[in-house]
Structure formats: C-alpha cells, structure tokens
Amino acid sequence: MSDLRVGIGFDAHALVEGVPLVLGGVSFDHPRGLAGHSDGDVIAHALIDALLGAANLGDIGSLFPSGDEQYRGASSLDLLWEAYREVREAGWELVNADCVLVAEEPRIGDVRDDMRDRLSGALSVDPERVSVRATTTDLLGFTGRGEGLAAQAVALLRRA
C-alpha cells in the first residue's frame, strides 16, 4: 500500500436569509448565510470530506450525521478538528490541502489568508500546507445565480 493518499471533497449549500455566513471559519457581513445543520461552511465541509476520503474513513455525513442534534449549529472548524483527529488516529498526516470556493460573491481576496490560518489552525498544521482560492461560474448555475455556494477541496496525506 502506498504511503501517500489523495482525497477529494465537495460541498454545496443554499443561501438563506437570517443565517450568518461563515466560510473557511471566517464570518462575513452578508445579508444571507448558508443553510445547513452546522454553520454550513462549505469550504470546511469540502476539506473534511477530502481528508476522510484520503484516509478511507467515509464522509462528513457518516462522521457527523445531519440528524444528530449535537451538531446543530456547530462550528465547522470544530468538526474539521474532530475529523482530522480521526485521520491522525488512523495513521495519516496532512501533506497539503487545496480548497476552492465556487461563488460570485462574497469576494474573499481580503480574507483568504485569515481563512487559511483558521483552517490550518483547526488542523494544527503550518498554514503553508493549506491553500484557499476562489472561482466564479461566470453567472452560470446555482452559484452564478446567487442561490447558493459550493466548494471543492483536495487533500494529500502521508502515512505518519
């Protein structure tokens, strides 16, 4: 078996009124937030799935079921910390992760480093191991119409 493993994660949530918007652990002053059982942070959720997938530990729903009330309103950074603890206990450590927000807005250029710091902090790894980027769909699809946000992440693990 290889000493390296790669995993990919994807998440999407609808934008709704009256909910705070949290992305990459950063709160945004935005009129709508992401519907979800936890805080709906699509970047953190995609990263969780990438980590769990690389370690062959299932997915975010198997570790944190949406029907479990203990996770209602939970910080996705706390969920990320817990998921990575499982990954480490399975004998893996993060080499690097790349996260991409798919959205027309909000623009993240001013807070990209803060997002990277919060995500890497939840993982207790050097911030240089985590990148956060964004792209648009040029007004196509649900993200282009402003109905929701999506994120993708890829994580490379090595045997610890």
C-alpha positions as CSV (number, residue, x, y, z in Angstrom):
1,M,0.0,0.0,0.0
2,S,1.2,3.5,-0.8
3,D,2.5,5.8,1.8
4,L,0.6,8.6,0.1
5,R,-3.2,9.0,-0.4
6,V,-5.3,11.7,-2.1
7,G,-8.9,12.6,-1.4
8,I,-11.3,15.0,-2.9
9,G,-14.3,16.7,-1.3
10,F,-17.2,18.7,-2.5
11,D,-20.0,20.6,-0.7
12,A,-22.8,22.9,-1.6
13,H,-25.5,24.7,0.4
14,A,-28.3,27.1,-0.4
15,L,-28.0,30.8,0.7
16,V,-30.9,31.8,3.0
17,E,-32.0,34.9,4.9
18,G,-31.4,35.2,8.6
19,V,-28.3,32.9,8.9
20,P,-24.7,34.1,9.4
21,L,-22.3,33.5,6.5
22,V,-19.2,31.5,7.6
23,L,-16.6,30.5,5.0
24,G,-13.2,28.9,5.9
25,G,-14.0,29.7,9.5
26,V,-14.4,33.5,8.8
27,S,-17.7,35.3,9.4
28,F,-18.8,37.6,6.7
29,D,-21.1,40.7,6.9
30,H,-23.5,39.4,4.3
31,P,-27.3,39.5,4.0
32,R,-27.6,35.7,3.6
33,G,-25.8,32.7,5.0
34,L,-25.6,29.0,4.2
35,A,-28.4,26.7,5.2
36,G,-27.0,23.7,7.0
37,H,-27.3,21.6,10.1
38,S,-24.0,23.1,11.4
39,D,-22.8,26.5,10.4
40,G,-22.9,25.4,6.7
41,D,-19.2,26.3,6.0
42,V,-18.8,24.7,2.5
43,I,-15.1,25.2,2.5
44,A,-14.5,23.4,5.8
45,H,-17.0,20.7,4.8
46,A,-15.3,20.0,1.5
47,L,-12.0,19.8,3.3
48,I,-13.4,17.4,5.8
49,D,-14.6,15.1,3.0
50,A,-11.2,15.3,1.3
51,L,-9.4,14.3,4.4
52,L,-11.8,11.5,5.3
53,G,-11.8,10.2,1.7
54,A,-8.0,10.1,1.5
55,A,-7.9,8.1,4.8
56,N,-10.8,5.9,3.6
57,L,-12.8,6.9,6.7
58,G,-16.2,7.6,5.0
59,D,-17.6,11.1,4.6
60,I,-18.8,14.0,6.6
61,G,-22.3,12.6,6.9
62,S,-21.1,9.3,8.4
63,L,-19.0,11.1,11.0
64,F,-21.4,13.9,11.7
65,P,-24.9,12.8,10.8
66,S,-27.3,15.8,10.0
67,G,-30.0,14.1,12.1
68,D,-27.8,14.3,15.2
69,E,-28.8,17.3,17.3
70,Q,-25.4,17.6,18.9
71,Y,-24.1,19.0,15.6
72,R,-26.9,21.6,15.1
73,G,-25.2,25.0,14.7
74,A,-21.8,23.5,15.3
75,S,-18.7,25.3,14.2
76,S,-17.3,23.6,11.1
77,L,-13.8,24.3,12.4
78,D,-14.6,22.1,15.4
79,L,-15.9,19.4,13.0
80,L,-12.7,19.8,11.0
81,W,-10.6,19.3,14.1
82,E,-12.5,16.2,15.0
83,A,-12.4,14.7,11.5
84,Y,-8.6,15.3,11.3
85,R,-8.2,13.7,14.8
86,E,-9.8,10.6,13.3
87,V,-7.4,10.8,10.3
88,R,-4.4,11.0,12.5
89,E,-5.6,8.2,14.7
90,A,-5.8,6.1,11.5
91,G,-2.1,6.7,11.0
92,W,-2.2,9.6,8.4
93,E,-1.0,13.2,8.4
94,L,-1.7,16.1,6.0
95,V,0.9,16.9,3.4
96,N,-1.2,19.7,1.9
97,A,-4.7,20.7,1.0
98,D,-6.1,23.0,-1.7
99,C,-9.6,24.4,-1.2
100,V,-11.6,26.3,-3.9
101,L,-14.8,28.3,-3.2
102,V,-17.2,28.5,-6.1
103,A,-19.2,31.7,-5.8
104,E,-19.9,35.0,-7.5
105,E,-19.8,36.6,-4.0
106,P,-18.6,37.2,-1.5
107,R,-15.1,38.1,-2.7
108,I,-12.5,36.5,-0.4
109,G,-9.3,38.2,-1.5
110,D,-9.0,40.3,1.6
111,V,-9.6,37.4,4.0
112,R,-8.0,34.5,2.1
113,D,-5.0,34.4,4.5
114,D,-7.3,34.5,7.5
115,M,-9.3,31.5,6.1
116,R,-6.1,29.6,5.6
117,D,-4.9,30.4,9.1
118,R,-8.2,29.3,10.6
119,L,-8.4,26.1,8.6
120,S,-4.7,25.2,9.3
121,G,-5.2,26.1,12.9
122,A,-8.1,23.6,13.3
123,L,-5.7,21.0,11.8
124,S,-2.7,22.1,13.9
125,V,-0.6,22.3,10.8
126,D,1.6,25.0,9.2
127,P,-0.5,27.5,7.2
128,E,1.7,26.8,4.2
129,R,0.1,23.4,4.0
130,V,-3.4,24.8,3.2
131,S,-4.4,27.0,0.3
132,V,-7.7,28.7,-0.2
133,R,-8.8,30.1,-3.6
134,A,-12.0,31.1,-5.3
135,T,-13.5,31.0,-8.7
136,T,-16.8,32.0,-10.3
137,T,-19.0,30.3,-12.8
138,D,-19.5,33.5,-14.8
139,L,-23.1,33.7,-13.7
140,L,-23.9,30.0,-14.7
141,G,-25.8,27.6,-12.4
142,F,-27.0,28.0,-8.8
143,T,-23.8,29.7,-7.7
144,G,-23.9,32.0,-10.6
145,R,-27.5,33.0,-9.8
146,G,-26.6,33.6,-6.2
147,E,-28.8,30.7,-4.9
148,G,-26.0,29.0,-3.1
149,L,-22.3,28.5,-2.7
150,A,-20.1,25.4,-3.3
151,A,-16.6,24.4,-2.6
152,Q,-14.1,21.7,-3.6
153,A,-11.1,20.5,-1.8
154,V,-8.3,18.1,-2.3
155,A,-6.1,16.7,0.4
156,L,-2.8,14.7,0.2
157,L,-2.0,12.5,3.2
158,R,1.1,10.6,4.0
159,R,1.5,7.7,6.4
160,A,2.6,9.2,9.8
